[in-house]
């Protein structure tokens, strides 16, 4: 049987979810911490 994902860890990647309930399911989603960090690295290089 496949290991279950750590939903708490995944949820923590999205800071907005600590203070909001996000119900939008259109093409744009919340920005995760890892995406934000990658974007900053790209901009800084």
Biopython code that builds the backbone (N, CA, C, O; Angstrom):
import numpy as np
from Bio.PDB.StructureBuilder import StructureBuilder

atoms = [
    (1, "UNK", "N", (0.841, -1.182, 0.000)),
    (1, "UNK", "CA", (0.000, 0.000, 0.000)),
    (1, "UNK", "C", (0.885, 1.244, 0.000)),
    (1, "UNK", "O", (1.907, 1.282, 0.684)),
    (2, "UNK", "N", (0.496, 2.245, -0.756)),
    (2, "UNK", "CA", (1.267, 3.484, -0.869)),
    (2, "UNK", "C", (1.200, 4.282, 0.430)),
    (2, "UNK", "O", (0.187, 4.283, 1.129)),
    (3, "UNK", "N", (2.310, 4.961, 0.732)),
    (3, "UNK", "CA", (2.364, 5.794, 1.925)),
    (3, "UNK", "C", (1.488, 7.029, 1.732)),
    (3, "UNK", "O", (1.471, 7.624, 0.654)),
    (4, "UNK", "N", (0.770, 7.406, 2.770)),
    (4, "UNK", "CA", (-0.108, 8.568, 2.707)),
    (4, "UNK", "C", (0.718, 9.853, 2.762)),
    (4, "UNK", "O", (1.705, 9.919, 3.495)),
    (5, "UNK", "N", (0.330, 10.868, 1.999)),
    (5, "UNK", "CA", (1.058, 12.147, 2.035)),
    (5, "UNK", "C", (0.898, 12.812, 3.403)),
    (5, "UNK", "O", (-0.101, 12.603, 4.092)),
    (6, "UNK", "N", (1.873, 13.597, 3.778)),
    (6, "UNK", "CA", (1.800, 14.385, 5.013)),
    (6, "UNK", "C", (1.074, 15.690, 4.683)),
    (6, "UNK", "O", (1.699, 16.682, 4.308)),
    (7, "UNK", "N", (-0.246, 15.676, 4.828)),
    (7, "UNK", "CA", (-1.058, 16.817, 4.416)),
    (7, "UNK", "C", (-0.717, 18.070, 5.210)),
    (7, "UNK", "O", (-0.794, 19.176, 4.675)),
    (8, "UNK", "N", (-0.342, 17.919, 6.477)),
    (8, "UNK", "CA", (0.040, 19.077, 7.285)),
    (8, "UNK", "C", (1.285, 19.748, 6.730)),
    (8, "UNK", "O", (1.351, 20.975, 6.657)),
    (9, "UNK", "N", (2.268, 18.953, 6.340)),
    (9, "UNK", "CA", (3.501, 19.487, 5.768)),
    (9, "UNK", "C", (3.216, 20.186, 4.439)),
    (9, "UNK", "O", (3.751, 21.262, 4.171)),
    (10, "UNK", "N", (2.379, 19.575, 3.618)),
    (10, "UNK", "CA", (2.017, 20.177, 2.331)),
    (10, "UNK", "C", (1.264, 21.480, 2.563)),
    (10, "UNK", "O", (1.534, 22.480, 1.898)),
    (11, "UNK", "N", (0.331, 21.475, 3.493)),
    (11, "UNK", "CA", (-0.452, 22.676, 3.792)),
    (11, "UNK", "C", (0.449, 23.809, 4.288)),
    (11, "UNK", "O", (0.200, 24.975, 3.982)),
    (12, "UNK", "N", (1.492, 23.476, 5.050)),
    (12, "UNK", "CA", (2.410, 24.492, 5.563)),
    (12, "UNK", "C", (3.212, 25.172, 4.457)),
    (12, "UNK", "O", (3.779, 26.241, 4.684)),
    (13, "UNK", "N", (3.271, 24.580, 3.277)),
    (13, "UNK", "CA", (3.952, 25.202, 2.130)),
    (13, "UNK", "C", (3.190, 26.427, 1.616)),
    (13, "UNK", "O", (3.739, 27.226, 0.858)),
    (14, "UNK", "N", (1.943, 26.574, 2.023)),
    (14, "UNK", "CA", (1.088, 27.657, 1.549)),
    (14, "UNK", "C", (0.678, 28.529, 2.741)),
    (14, "UNK", "O", (-0.330, 28.253, 3.392)),
    (15, "UNK", "N", (1.461, 29.587, 3.031)),
    (15, "UNK", "CA", (1.212, 30.417, 4.213)),
    (15, "UNK", "C", (-0.198, 31.006, 4.289)),
    (15, "UNK", "O", (-0.730, 31.189, 5.384)),
    (16, "UNK", "N", (-0.794, 31.297, 3.165)),
    (16, "UNK", "CA", (-2.148, 31.872, 3.153)),
    (16, "UNK", "C", (-3.138, 30.972, 3.880)),
    (16, "UNK", "O", (-4.084, 31.457, 4.502)),
    (17, "UNK", "N", (-2.920, 29.654, 3.803)),
    (17, "UNK", "CA", (-3.870, 28.715, 4.400)),
    (17, "UNK", "C", (-3.870, 28.737, 5.923)),
    (17, "UNK", "O", (-4.762, 28.162, 6.548)),
    (18, "UNK", "N", (-2.877, 29.395, 6.532)),
    (18, "UNK", "CA", (-2.866, 29.491, 7.994)),
    (18, "UNK", "C", (-3.869, 30.520, 8.495)),
    (18, "UNK", "O", (-4.212, 30.527, 9.677)),
    (19, "UNK", "N", (-4.347, 31.396, 7.598)),
    (19, "UNK", "CA", (-5.286, 32.435, 8.022)),
    (19, "UNK", "C", (-6.515, 32.573, 7.123)),
    (19, "UNK", "O", (-7.404, 33.374, 7.410)),
    (20, "UNK", "N", (-6.571, 31.801, 6.042)),
    (20, "UNK", "CA", (-7.695, 31.877, 5.100)),
    (20, "UNK", "C", (-8.116, 30.473, 4.663)),
    (20, "UNK", "O", (-7.332, 29.527, 4.734)),
    (21, "UNK", "N", (-9.338, 30.359, 4.222)),
    (21, "UNK", "CA", (-9.810, 29.141, 3.565)),
    (21, "UNK", "C", (-9.859, 29.470, 2.079)),
    (21, "UNK", "O", (-10.559, 30.394, 1.664)),
    (22, "UNK", "N", (-9.118, 28.717, 1.287)),
    (22, "UNK", "CA", (-8.993, 29.002, -0.138)),
    (22, "UNK", "C", (-9.883, 28.050, -0.922)),
    (22, "UNK", "O", (-9.651, 26.841, -0.922)),
    (23, "UNK", "N", (-10.892, 28.582, -1.586)),
    (23, "UNK", "CA", (-11.858, 27.761, -2.321)),
    (23, "UNK", "C", (-11.760, 27.924, -3.832)),
    (23, "UNK", "O", (-12.469, 27.236, -4.567)),
    (24, "UNK", "N", (-10.911, 28.805, -4.306)),
    (24, "UNK", "CA", (-10.804, 29.051, -5.737)),
    (24, "UNK", "C", (-10.162, 27.835, -6.415)),
    (24, "UNK", "O", (-9.094, 27.384, -6.000)),
    (25, "UNK", "N", (-10.800, 27.315, -7.435)),
    (25, "UNK", "CA", (-10.246, 26.154, -8.148)),
    (25, "UNK", "C", (-10.021, 26.462, -9.630)),
    (25, "UNK", "O", (-9.979, 25.554, -10.460)),
    (26, "UNK", "N", (-9.876, 27.746, -9.953)),
    (26, "UNK", "CA", (-9.614, 28.131, -11.345)),
    (26, "UNK", "C", (-8.162, 27.837, -11.699)),
    (26, "UNK", "O", (-7.500, 27.075, -10.994)),
    (27, "UNK", "N", (-7.668, 28.416, -12.755)),
    (27, "UNK", "CA", (-6.328, 28.092, -13.242)),
    (27, "UNK", "C", (-5.212, 28.627, -12.354)),
    (27, "UNK", "O", (-4.101, 28.098, -12.392)),
    (28, "UNK", "N", (-5.472, 29.648, -11.566)),
    (28, "UNK", "CA", (-4.440, 30.218, -10.696)),
    (28, "UNK", "C", (-4.641, 29.721, -9.272)),
    (28, "UNK", "O", (-5.759, 29.698, -8.757)),
    (29, "UNK", "N", (-3.554, 29.329, -8.655)),
    (29, "UNK", "CA", (-3.630, 28.847, -7.286)),
    (29, "UNK", "C", (-2.740, 29.656, -6.368)),
    (29, "UNK", "O", (-2.126, 30.639, -6.784)),
    (30, "UNK", "N", (-2.676, 29.239, -5.128)),
    (30, "UNK", "CA", (-1.821, 29.904, -4.152)),
    (30, "UNK", "C", (-0.357, 29.658, -4.477)),
    (30, "UNK", "O", (-0.003, 28.628, -5.052)),
    (31, "UNK", "N", (0.478, 30.597, -4.111)),
    (31, "UNK", "CA", (1.914, 30.476, -4.321)),
    (31, "UNK", "C", (2.523, 29.765, -3.113)),
    (31, "UNK", "O", (2.379, 30.222, -1.980)),
    (32, "UNK", "N", (3.197, 28.653, -3.359)),
    (32, "UNK", "CA", (3.829, 27.906, -2.264)),
    (32, "UNK", "C", (5.156, 28.553, -1.899)),
    (32, "UNK", "O", (5.720, 29.323, -2.678)),
    (33, "UNK", "N", (5.651, 28.232, -0.701)),
    (33, "UNK", "CA", (6.943, 28.753, -0.258)),
    (33, "UNK", "C", (8.055, 28.370, -1.227)),
    (33, "UNK", "O", (8.898, 29.206, -1.554)),
    (34, "UNK", "N", (8.073, 27.129, -1.688)),
    (34, "UNK", "CA", (9.145, 26.682, -2.571)),
    (34, "UNK", "C", (9.091, 27.411, -3.920)),
    (34, "UNK", "O", (10.137, 27.717, -4.491)),
    (35, "UNK", "N", (7.901, 27.690, -4.432)),
    (35, "UNK", "CA", (7.781, 28.460, -5.689)),
    (35, "UNK", "C", (8.224, 29.898, -5.475)),
    (35, "UNK", "O", (8.895, 30.478, -6.329)),
    (36, "UNK", "N", (7.858, 30.468, -4.355)),
    (36, "UNK", "CA", (8.255, 31.838, -4.045)),
    (36, "UNK", "C", (9.778, 31.947, -3.953)),
    (36, "UNK", "O", (10.366, 32.886, -4.489)),
    (37, "UNK", "N", (10.413, 30.992, -3.277)),
    (37, "UNK", "CA", (11.874, 31.001, -3.152)),
    (37, "UNK", "C", (12.548, 30.841, -4.519)),
    (37, "UNK", "O", (13.542, 31.511, -4.798)),
    (38, "UNK", "N", (12.021, 29.969, -5.362)),
    (38, "UNK", "CA", (12.578, 29.767, -6.704)),
    (38, "UNK", "C", (12.435, 31.038, -7.537)),
    (38, "UNK", "O", (13.352, 31.396, -8.277)),
    (39, "UNK", "N", (11.321, 31.708, -7.429)),
    (39, "UNK", "CA", (11.106, 32.952, -8.161)),
    (39, "UNK", "C", (12.096, 34.010, -7.721)),
    (39, "UNK", "O", (12.649, 34.722, -8.559)),
    (40, "UNK", "N", (12.331, 34.127, -6.415)),
    (40, "UNK", "CA", (13.306, 35.090, -5.902)),
    (40, "UNK", "C", (14.712, 34.759, -6.382)),
    (40, "UNK", "O", (15.471, 35.664, -6.728)),
    (41, "UNK", "N", (15.073, 33.477, -6.410)),
    (41, "UNK", "CA", (16.399, 33.076, -6.916)),
    (41, "UNK", "C", (16.541, 33.467, -8.390)),
    (41, "UNK", "O", (17.592, 33.951, -8.811)),
    (42, "UNK", "N", (15.496, 33.256, -9.156)),
    (42, "UNK", "CA", (15.516, 33.594, -10.582)),
    (42, "UNK", "C", (15.689, 35.108, -10.779)),
    (42, "UNK", "O", (16.491, 35.549, -11.602)),
    (43, "UNK", "N", (14.940, 35.875, -10.025)),
    (43, "UNK", "CA", (15.001, 37.328, -10.154)),
    (43, "UNK", "C", (16.378, 37.851, -9.747)),
    (43, "UNK", "O", (16.909, 38.772, -10.368)),
    (44, "UNK", "N", (16.949, 37.258, -8.703)),
    (44, "UNK", "CA", (18.245, 37.716, -8.198)),
    (44, "UNK", "C", (19.415, 37.318, -9.071)),
    (44, "UNK", "O", (20.495, 37.896, -8.951)),
    (45, "UNK", "N", (19.227, 36.344, -9.947)),
    (45, "UNK", "CA", (20.354, 35.890, -10.774)),
    (45, "UNK", "C", (20.464, 36.647, -12.086)),
    (45, "UNK", "O", (21.362, 36.374, -12.882)),
]
sb = StructureBuilder()
sb.init_structure("model")
sb.init_model(0)
sb.init_chain("A")
sb.init_seg("    ")
for serial, (resi, resn, name, xyz) in enumerate(atoms, 1):
    if name == "N":
        sb.init_residue(resn, " ", resi, " ")
    sb.init_atom(name, np.array(xyz, "f"), 0.0, 1.0, " ", f" {name:<3s}", serial, name[0])
structure = sb.get_structure()
